[in-house]
Amino acid sequence: MALATQIDKLACGAVDALGTGQQACPIDWDRISTVKLTPRGFSDAEADSLVNVRKAQQKGNAIIINNVDRFALVPQEVTIDTTDGSGKKTVSGELPYEYELMFKNQGLNFWKAMRSLDSAGVYDVTFYDVEGNEFFTRSKAGLPKGFGSYLIKTGQYKGKEGNSPAEFKTMIQLSDYKEMERMAYISAEELDYSAQSDLEGVNSVSLIASPLASLATSLVVTTTLLDKTHFVEGLLVTNWRLRRNGVIVAISAITANAVNNTYTLTIPAASAGTYTVDLFDSVLGVSVIQVATGLLFKSNVATVVVV
């Protein structure tokens, strides 16, 4: 399905035709539950599908922020000047849209990740509501893109107190209020995925390489999520990159051990030098990998020296 055929298409019955002066079906966004950040000005003509969204994540062209507990518009009043004498009013300024996102029970690592997105004029923003509908804008040339952001800022982390959950807020200020007037959408029926259940962020992986002796033919790597307790299952030989002094070393096989949270990599006899190992997608040439379940992972680069 082409992207152009997905945009602004809405299936509804005759009883839903409640537009003003037209018979087309209306659409409004419900509470926003998911946000997608893309590089400033980024536009993709490919069909909006789960495969393509995940590929964009791998390439660094999409960041998914899910589990928004509360989403609220921060009202911005229009600046109006009144002329003395005549009392005529004129609009001297209109501020851009501003939204506040609330997150609860997401933990310190998620808060740190959100803090890393603090920026001014770096990202465009696409919204998904709880019904699964996607909302974005168009450039003046008509190309679909996210709403330009001027400021993204995550506030202080409030820890858990008794029955009150840990929480924090993120503010998103859009840069051009006119982009809201060029808003476009893709209804949930036109998407092959649910933003709430199918889209996830990239999981951070902690790799710790065990010491490697000269002539050894196996390298043991502890492979867990960032909490260093959950084993990363489902990795294949093709998900790994091993280098010696910067040159690729072939891995012939791997063995997973979920009890010890390790993978054993079968390698040519080790020789003196600096070995580095990380997760890598050699086809796309990116450091974010996708496993068979669709989950995305990105690791640190673990180092071990052979003397």
N, C-alpha and C positions, 0 to 999 in steps of 0.2 A: 504494500500500500504506500503510495506517495504521500509525503508530508502535506502537500498542497490540498489533497482531498480530505485530510483529517481536520484541518483547521476550520473552526466556526461551523461545524456540522453538528446538528442536534436533532435527535429523533424524539418526537413527542406526538401525542394524540391531538385531535382537533380541540378537545376541551382545554388544552394547555396553551392555545394560541391567544395570548393576552398581551401582545405588544401594543405600543401606542401608535396608532395609525398604520399598522401593518399586521399581517397574519402570521408572521414567522414566530417560531417558538422562542421564548425568553430564556435567558440563563443568568444566574447570579452565583457568585462564589459563596460557599458556606464557610464554616470555621476552617482556617488554614491549618493543616497538620504536617505538611512537608514543604521544605524549601530546597530549591536547587540553585547553586551558585555556579556561574560560568564566567570565563574571562571577559573583561570589558569588550563589548562590541561583537562577541562571538555569535555566529549564526551558522546553523547546520541544516542543509537541505535534505538530509537523509530522513527517512521515515522515523517517526517517534515510536520506538519499540524498546522492549526491555533489553534486547541484545545491543542496540545502538547506545542506549543510556549507559549500560555497563562498560561498553567500549570507550565512551567519552570519559567515564570515571578513570579507566585505566590510563588514558592519554593525558589526564590532568585537565580535561576540558569540562568536567562537571564534579561538583562536590554536593553530596546529598546530606541534608540535615533533616532527620526524622524525629518523631516523638515530641512534637510541639504540643505542650499541654494547654497553653492559652495563647491566643493571637488577638491583638487588639490594635485598632487604629488610634493613633494619638492625634486628636483633632488639631488642625492648624487653621487659625482664623485668617481670613483675607484682610489685608491692610487697606483700609478705606480712608481717603482724605476728604474732608468737607470744606468747601470754599466759603470763606467769610462773606456775609452779605447775601449771596444767592442761595447758600445752603446746598449747592449742588455737590453730589458725592461722586468721586472717581476712585477707581481701583488703582492703587499705586504699587501693589505687589501681591503675589500669591505664592505661598510657601509650598514646597514639595510634600508629598505624602510621607508619613512617618509611622512605623509600626513597632510594637513591642511584643517580643516573643518570650514566653515563660517556659522554663524547663524544670521538671521536678524529678528527683530520684535518679538522675543520670550519672552521678558520681564525679569525682575529681578529674579523672582522665578525660572525660567528655568535656568538662568545663575548660580544661587546659587546651583541648583541641579547638573549642569555640573561640577562646581567647586568641589563638594563633590566626584566626580569620579577621581580627580587628584591622580595619583598613579604611581608606578614603579614596573612592573612585576606582577601585580595582575590579570589583565584581558586578555582573548583572544578576538579577534575581528573578527566578520563576517560582510561582506558587502552585501548590496542589491543595485542594480542599478535602474535607473528610469524605466527600462523595466520590473522590478520585478524579475530579475535573482539573485540568491544568490551565493556568493563566499566565500569559506573557504579553509582550507588546510587539510592535513592528517598528522597524526603522523608517525614516522618511522615504526610503527607497522601496519599502514594502516587505523587507526581509524579516522573518520572525527572529526575535531575540528576547532575552530577559530584560526586565526593567533595570535601567541603570541605577546603581546605588552611589550615593555620595559618601555615606558613612555607615559602617557596620561596627558596633561596639558592644562587647559582652561585659556586663557589670560584675560586681563582687559575688563571690560564692557564699551562700548562706547555708551553714551546716545544719544537720538534723537536730531538732530539739524535741525530745519526747515523741509525741505523735505527729509533730509537724515535720514534713519531709524536707530534705535538702533541696535547695532551689537556686536558680539564678535567672537573670533576664538578659536578653539581647535586643539591642535597638537597631533597626534598619531604617535609614532615611534614604528615600529615592531621590535622584538628582534632577528629574525633569517631570513636573506634574503633567505636562502635555502628553507624556508617554501613556498615561492612564487613559487618555481619550483615544489612543490608538490600540487599546487592549484587544487581544485576540485570545481564543481558547481552543482547547481540544477536549471534548467531553469524554467522560470515563468509558463510554461505549466504543470510542474510537481507539482506545489504548489496549494493548495486550498485556498490560501489567497494572497492578494496584500500587500506588505510591506508598501506601502505609505498610503493606505486607511484603511487597517484592523488592522495593528499593532499600538498600542499606548503604551505610558509609563504608569506607575502607578500614578493615581491621588491622591494627598495628601488631606486628609479630616481633618477639624478642628471640634472637638467635645467639646462642653461646657455644662456640666451638671448643671441643676438648683438645688437650695437647696432642700434637701430631709428631710422631717420631720419624726419623729418617728411614726410608724404605717401607714405611707402613702403607698398607693398601686400603685402609678404611678410615674415614673421618666421622666421628660422632658429633652430632650437633643437637643440643637441647633446643626444642622448638615449641614455644608457648606463646599465647597471647600476651599482651602487655602486662597483665596481672601476674605473669610468670607461674600460673598454676594450670590454666586450661591448655591442653594439648591441641595443636593444629593438625587436624586429620585431613586425609585426602590428597596430600601432596604427591606429585609424580616426579620422575626424573627430570622431565622437561621444565619443571617449575624452579629448578635450582640453577645457580650460576657459581661455578668455582673457578678461581683464577690464582695463578702463581706468578708473582711479580708482575701482575697486570695482564698476563696471557691466559686465555681460556684453557682449563684442564677438563678433559672429558670425564663425565660421571657415567659409569656403565650400569649401575643399579643402586637402588635405595631400599632400606628396610626400616619400617616404622615400628616403634615400641611405645605404645600408649601408656604402659605402666611407668616407664622411666621418662616419658615426654621427650623421646629422642628419635632422630632419624640417623641411620648409619649409611654413609655414602661410600660406595665402592669406587676407588680411584686408582690410577697408576701409582706405582711405588713412589712415595714422597721423597723429595730431595731438598737440599738446603734452599731456603727462600721464604718469602712472605706469602701466605695463602689467605685469600679472602673468600667468604661464602655469603651469598644472599639469595633472596627470591627474585626471579627475573623472568619476564615474558620476552623470549628471544624473537618471536614472530613480530610483535608490535614494537619491540625495542624499548620497553618501559619497565619500571620497577614495581608496578602494581600487577599482581597476577590474579587470575580468576580460576577457581577450581570447579569441578564438575557440578557442584551444588549451586553455582552462581555466586558464591561468596567471594569477596575481594580481599586480598591481603597484601600488605607492604611490610618489609622487614628492615631491620638495621643491617649493616655490613659487619659480620663477625670476622675477626682476624686471628690467625695463629701462625707462629714463626717456627720453621723447621731449621735446626742448626746442624 
